[in-house]
Amino acid sequence: MRVRVVCVLFYIHCAYAQVLYDAYFGTPLKNERSTFLNFINATSSCVIRVKPCNQHEGRRVDGTCANPKYPSRGGNTLRTSLNGSDLPSTRLLRTKLLSDGHPTDHNFNNLASHFGVFATIDNIDLTGILRYTPVSDCCVGNTPNRVNPQCISIPVAADDPYLRRTGVRCMNLTRMPTFQERGCISNAIPAERYNLVTPLLDLSVVYGFTNERERQIREYKDGLLISEKRNVAEYPPGTARDCIGNKRPIENICYEFGDTMGGNINSGVTLVTLWFFREHNRLAHKLAEINPCWTDQQLFETARYINIAEWQHLFYYELMADLLGRENAMRTGIIYDTQGYVNDFDENYEPGVYHEYIVGSRWFHTFQDGRSDLYSSRGYYLGSRTAVDDALRSGILELNNTEADLTQGAFRQPSHKFDYVIDPDMAERIAGELHTALDLSAVDIARGRDQGLQPYNQYRKLCGLPYAHKFEDFHDVIFPDKVEQMRRIYYDVNDVDLMAAIYSEKLIDGGFVGPTLFCIIVQNMLQWRRNEIRSCKAIPSMDLTKWTDERCSHKDNKQNDYEKEHMQYSSSPYESWES
């Protein structure tokens, strides 16, 4: 009892105590470093404020405390050829290694690709595309701008097989934001990408990635997210400003998700985000019925925790198990063949995401279809929408039954096939009407250079493949015709880009990725699984009736006493699960 009294006396102090962490190094901020950041007015963007983590608290909305040992974790020139010249145009590489086309794969439906893109947006910041998508000076005069240090424009050859008659000779592209650009770290250190989004599988698209944003989207009643009923369905408020693709005045809705840009980026992602948004409120309502004495905070945190666990289970045990091959996923420890609790938490794994994963997972762009089919509930085909023209255009969903028809189409329409062919809209006009031409796969290869990734040969060595001394050594995992194209384009075997090779490797047995990408994905998946003290591995049960808190069954005034006690002393609704 005395311990509890002491906590009450210092409750206010404890609640607001914070530790300042260096956003770049992930370590507590030192005085000299703090003085430097204050001097250059960069404290706000280079420092993460973390309230002390409780031992079993788990990941917060802002991404902190996923691993108590690393609580805060959640511009130089591009690489050149070995002969000193620029590396070859990524557009040239794309047109030689990938073709345009519409092949379909009945192993997967379009819904699988929606979840894949959603997973990417859940842990990767998209704001960098705003630098070049709406407006950019990186192709002034239809030639690459070599003066602006932010530009990494993509040259287009005069004999380009698809664009030769368009006159397009340059594609806009800018570098991603870095810690150096924001003044967090010296330019003498290799550039490190600055990521606003929490680098975890935590539904930040739904809940946001800052505590301030979380406060804005919560109802603060019964653990709910703010919602509105429209057309007999539940939606977030539709007042966000990110939907620049809306055709006004008819299309006015833009959803106030936790991450408004990520959640509204395209119709497939918006559908998935809406489902998890609604699932949170369904869980909160059910938990409130089961445990009427729980506070709003308990209901919100528990519903959020279960929702994230459902998402992680879908990601690991359904999507990735099928894409990597279930046996491969089990063999490497990504999933387990058990119904019980799996505890593989390791405090030595820092929360985060590898640059190689950010770039390499772009392989799944070949999985995306540029068309979104619409079907009735009875399975009748109703038509198709062009996906790139529906980017940042959420206003379409509540018109003409479009949400329901796209939902039916998502699981009825087969996905694009994994066969080194990319959808023409993805390859030529990913930015829709905003750009005359923009090649998504060429951008993918360029992003590897932008983020300072090593040549493909280095990753072969890391992933257990023989180090290549000549192009013919790539024949073990890359088709000979693609190796020949690389030999003609690259000066040296050690010039080959990681992403260009990922787009060319043969698929592994039982999976839909090449061996190097498989190696990268496994490493990142294990990092995610093991760095969280609480994840889908630790969820007590998906049967909500088993979440009954016996203390809520007490009658008389004990309920009020319980609520007061819990608001004062409990920092987490999960304490009772540990006992």
MOKAZI-V72959 format. One record per backbone hydrogen bond with DSSP energy under -1.0 kcal/mol. NH is the residue of the N-H (numbers start at 1). CO is the residue of the C=O. Records with the same first field share a line. If there is no record, write none. Layout:
NH->CO, CO
This chain:
5->1
6->2
7->3
8->4
9->5
10->6
11->8
14->10
15->11
16->12
19->50
21->48
22->27
23->46
26->22
29->20
34->30
35->31
36->32
37->33
38->34
39->35
40->36
41->38
42->37
46->42
47->43
48->21
50->19
57->54
60->64
63->60
65->71
70->67
73->70
81->85
84->81
93->89
94->90
95->91
96->92
97->93
98->94
99->420
101->422
105->415
108->105
110->413
111->410
112->109
114->110
115->111
116->112
117->113
118->114
119->115
120->116
121->117
122->118
123->120
129->126
130->127
131->128
132->129
133->129
140->137
142->139
145->138
151->148
152->173
154->171
156->169
160->157
164->160
166->163
171->154
175->150
179->192
182->178
183->180
184->179
189->186
194->177
199->74
200->198
202->200
206->203
207->203
208->204
214->210
215->211
216->212
217->213
219->224
224->221
226->217
228->235
230->233
233->230
235->228
240->254
244->242
245->392
246->243
248->246
251->247
254->238
256->237
257->255
259->205
263->259
264->260
270->266
271->267
272->268
273->269
274->270
275->271
276->272
277->273
278->274
279->275
280->276
281->277
282->278
283->279
284->280
285->281
286->282
287->283
288->284
289->285
290->286
291->287
294->291
299->295
300->296
301->297
302->298
303->299
304->300
305->301
306->302
307->303
308->304
309->305
310->306
311->307
312->308
313->309
314->310
315->311
316->312
317->313
318->314
319->314
320->315
322->318
323->319
324->320
329->325
330->326
331->327
332->328
333->330
334->329
335->329
338->336
342->537
346->530
349->346
358->354
359->355
360->356
361->357
362->359
363->360
364->361
365->362
366->363
367->364
372->385
374->383
375->405
376->380
379->376
382->374
385->372
387->370
390->387
392->265
393->390
396->393
397->394
399->396
402->399
403->397
405->401
406->402
407->403
408->404
409->405
410->406
411->407
412->408
413->409
415->105, 108
416->367
417->103
419->417
422->99
427->423
428->424
429->425
430->438
432->429
434->431
438->428
440->426
443->439
444->440
445->441
446->442
447->443
448->444
449->445
450->446
451->447
452->449
453->448
456->496
458->455
460->456
461->457
462->458
463->459
464->461
465->460
473->470
474->471
475->472
477->474
478->474
483->479
484->480
485->481
486->482
487->483
488->484
489->485
490->486
495->492
501->497
502->498
503->499
504->501
505->501
506->477
508->513
511->508
512->323
518->514
519->515
520->516
521->517
522->518
523->519
524->520
525->521
526->522
527->523
528->524
529->525
530->526
531->527
533->66
538->535
546->543
547->544
552->549
553->550
558->555
561->557
562->558
563->559
564->560
565->561
566->562
567->563
568->564
569->565
570->566
577->574
578->575
